[in-house]
Amino acid sequence: MSGNTRTSGHYFLGLVLCLCVAAVIYLANLYSVQHIEATEQMTWECRADSPGPGLPPKRIVLMRYVRNPHQFIHQEDPTGSFCQAITAMANNQPAVEVVSDVYGNKHQGLIGWHEIRLNGKPFPLSSEFGGSGSDDYAPSKHPLDQDFRKAMHMPQ
């Protein structure tokens, strides 16, 4: 009788160990950061925005996703060199192809991205402040989040 109990105990410990290993693998897959390249068409414009009354205008480059124009990226451009670079790379077209390194995980979805190519050439770098945002108060999915979820086979 004690031999069967010991064998049953070994099976139980083996089962528990297998379940723990499976849980660790599942969680590692769920939270591990994955990178994809995503390509989006974006409109662009160079403009001067006034930060407030009596303050000098700030030059910025504003790029909007064609798929969802409410979502945008912007870059301050005090010298105008960023605007000149994009103007030259755009070949007089109102929209450009932007490839981004998009990263996230299956738990959170999109975590972040950075632009790496514009019309097939390295994305012009700027040391000035930049960011992204939305001018739509209704919740909407960011185009890069949609790209990431599709590549990771996640629900949209």
C-alpha positions in Angstrom: 0.0 0.0 0.0 2.8 2.4 0.8 4.3 1.8 -2.6 1.1 2.9 -4.4 1.0 6.1 -2.2 4.5 7.0 -3.0 3.9 6.5 -6.8 0.7 8.5 -6.6 2.6 11.3 -4.8 5.2 11.3 -7.5 2.5 11.6 -10.2 0.9 14.5 -8.3 4.2 16.3 -7.8 5.0 15.8 -11.5 1.6 17.2 -12.5 2.1 20.2 -10.2 5.5 20.8 -11.6 4.2 20.6 -15.2 1.4 23.1 -14.4 3.9 25.5 -12.8 6.2 25.3 -15.9 3.2 25.8 -18.2 2.1 28.9 -16.2 5.6 30.4 -16.3 5.8 29.9 -20.1 2.3 31.4 -20.6 3.1 34.4 -18.4 6.5 34.9 -20.1 4.7 34.9 -23.5 2.0 37.2 -22.3 4.4 39.8 -20.9 7.4 39.5 -23.2 8.0 42.6 -25.4 7.7 41.9 -29.1 8.8 44.2 -31.9 7.3 44.5 -35.4 7.7 46.9 -38.2 4.6 48.7 -39.2 4.1 50.9 -42.3 1.6 53.7 -42.3 0.8 56.5 -44.8 1.0 59.9 -43.1 0.2 63.4 -44.2 2.7 66.0 -43.1 2.9 69.8 -42.7 5.4 72.3 -41.5 3.8 75.1 -39.5 4.2 77.7 -36.9 2.0 77.5 -33.8 1.6 80.2 -31.3 2.1 78.9 -27.7 0.2 81.9 -26.3 -0.3 85.7 -26.5 2.9 87.7 -26.8 5.1 84.6 -27.2 7.0 83.9 -30.4 5.5 81.1 -32.6 7.0 77.6 -32.4 7.9 75.9 -35.7 6.7 72.3 -35.7 6.3 69.4 -38.1 2.9 67.7 -37.7 2.3 64.3 -39.3 -1.2 62.6 -39.2 -2.0 59.0 -39.9 -4.1 58.7 -43.1 -6.0 55.8 -41.6 -7.0 57.9 -38.6 -6.2 61.6 -39.1 -7.2 62.3 -35.4 -3.9 60.6 -34.4 -0.7 62.4 -35.0 3.0 62.8 -34.2 4.6 66.2 -33.9 8.2 67.5 -33.7 9.4 70.9 -32.6 11.7 72.3 -35.3 13.3 75.6 -34.2 15.9 75.6 -37.0 13.6 74.4 -39.8 16.1 71.6 -40.7 13.6 68.8 -39.8 11.0 70.4 -42.1 13.5 70.8 -44.9 14.5 67.1 -44.6 11.0 65.9 -44.7 10.1 68.2 -47.6 13.0 66.8 -49.6 12.1 63.2 -48.8 8.4 63.7 -49.6 9.0 64.4 -53.3 6.2 67.0 -53.4 3.7 64.5 -52.2 1.1 65.3 -49.5 1.5 61.9 -47.8 4.6 59.9 -47.0 5.3 56.2 -46.1 6.5 56.0 -42.5 7.9 52.7 -41.2 8.0 52.4 -37.4 9.5 49.9 -35.0 6.4 49.1 -32.9 6.7 47.2 -29.6 4.3 45.8 -27.0 3.1 42.6 -25.5 0.0 40.4 -25.5 -1.1 41.7 -22.2 -1.0 45.5 -22.8 -0.9 45.7 -26.6 1.0 48.7 -27.9 3.6 50.1 -25.5 5.5 52.4 -27.8 7.2 53.0 -31.2 9.8 55.0 -33.0 9.9 56.0 -36.6 12.8 54.4 -38.5 12.2 55.1 -42.2 10.4 57.7 -44.3 9.8 56.9 -48.0 12.5 54.2 -47.7 15.2 56.4 -46.2 16.3 56.7 -42.6 13.9 58.9 -40.6 15.4 62.3 -40.0 16.4 62.6 -36.4 15.8 65.7 -34.3 17.1 66.5 -30.8 14.1 68.6 -30.1 10.9 67.8 -28.2 8.4 65.6 -30.0 5.4 63.5 -29.2 2.2 62.0 -30.3 -1.5 62.6 -29.5 -5.0 62.7 -30.6 -7.4 65.6 -31.3 -10.4 63.3 -31.0 -12.2 63.2 -27.7 -13.9 59.9 -28.6 -11.8 56.9 -27.8 -10.3 55.5 -30.9 -7.6 52.9 -31.6 -4.2 54.2 -32.6 -3.3 52.8 -36.1 0.0 51.3 -34.8 -2.0 49.6 -32.0 -4.2 48.0 -34.6 -1.1 46.9 -36.6 0.5 45.4 -33.5 -2.6 43.5 -32.4 -3.1 42.1 -35.9 0.6 40.9 -36.1 0.3 39.3 -32.6 -3.1 37.7 -33.4 -4.8 39.7 -30.7 -8.4 40.8 -30.6 -8.9 44.3 -32.2 
